[in-house]
């Protein structure tokens, strides 16, 4: 189980919501932020998640794949993060 999955498992968030979040991250990151807020993740848990991601960015990819997000969708998000659109 990924580090992120272990943390999120404690929150009892339905897998459907997590998949919805993963899809939103791919298509509309701003919508994903709204979904994160809807999940009402306690601040200390959010800090733990952020520390995990900052220490191991690959943990996000591992978590997404564990939810069944396709390799193609994961790669699209990685590409966007590495090459953000210029305004």
C-alpha positions in Angstrom: 0.0 0.0 0.0 1.3 3.5 -0.9 2.3 5.9 1.9 -0.6 8.2 0.8 -3.1 5.3 0.8 -2.1 4.4 4.3 -2.7 8.0 5.5 -6.0 8.3 3.6 -7.3 4.9 4.8 -7.6 6.4 8.3 -10.1 9.0 7.0 -12.6 6.4 5.6 -13.0 8.3 2.3 -14.9 6.2 -0.2 -12.7 5.0 -3.1 -15.2 6.5 -5.6 -14.4 10.0 -4.1 -10.7 9.3 -4.4 -11.1 8.3 -8.1 -13.1 11.4 -8.7 -10.3 13.5 -7.2 -7.7 11.7 -9.3 -9.7 12.4 -12.5 -10.2 16.0 -11.5 -6.4 16.4 -11.0 -6.0 15.3 -14.6 -8.7 17.4 -16.2 -9.1 20.5 -13.9 -6.7 21.0 -11.0 -8.8 23.9 -9.6 -11.8 21.6 -9.4 -9.6 19.1 -7.6 -8.8 21.7 -5.0 -12.5 22.2 -4.4 -12.9 18.4 -4.0 -10.1 18.3 -1.5 -11.9 20.9 0.6 -15.2 19.0 0.4 -13.4 15.9 1.9 -12.9 17.9 5.2 -9.4 16.5 5.8 -8.2 17.6 9.2 -5.3 20.1 9.0 -2.8 17.7 10.7 -3.6 14.9 8.2 -3.3 17.4 5.3 0.1 18.4 6.7 1.1 14.7 6.9 0.0 14.2 3.2 1.9 17.3 2.0 5.1 16.2 3.9 4.8 12.8 2.3 4.4 14.3 -1.2 7.2 16.7 -0.7 9.6 14.0 0.6 8.5 11.5 -2.1 6.7 13.0 -5.2 6.5 9.5 -6.7 4.0 8.6 -3.9 1.3 10.5 -5.8 1.9 8.4 -8.9 1.9 5.2 -6.9 -1.3 6.2 -5.2 -3.0 7.2 -8.5 -2.1 3.8 -10.0 -3.4 2.0 -6.9 -6.8 3.6 -7.6 -6.8 2.3 -11.2 -5.8 5.6 -12.9 -4.3 4.8 -16.3 -0.6 5.2 -17.0 -1.6 7.6 -19.7 -3.6 9.9 -17.4 -0.8 9.8 -14.8 1.7 10.8 -17.4 -0.5 13.7 -18.6 -0.5 15.1 -15.0 3.2 14.6 -14.7 3.8 16.4 -18.0 1.6 19.3 -16.8 3.4 19.6 -13.6 6.8 19.7 -15.3 5.7 22.0 -18.1 2.9 24.3 -16.8 1.0 26.2 -19.5 2.3 29.7 -20.0 -0.2 32.5 -19.7 
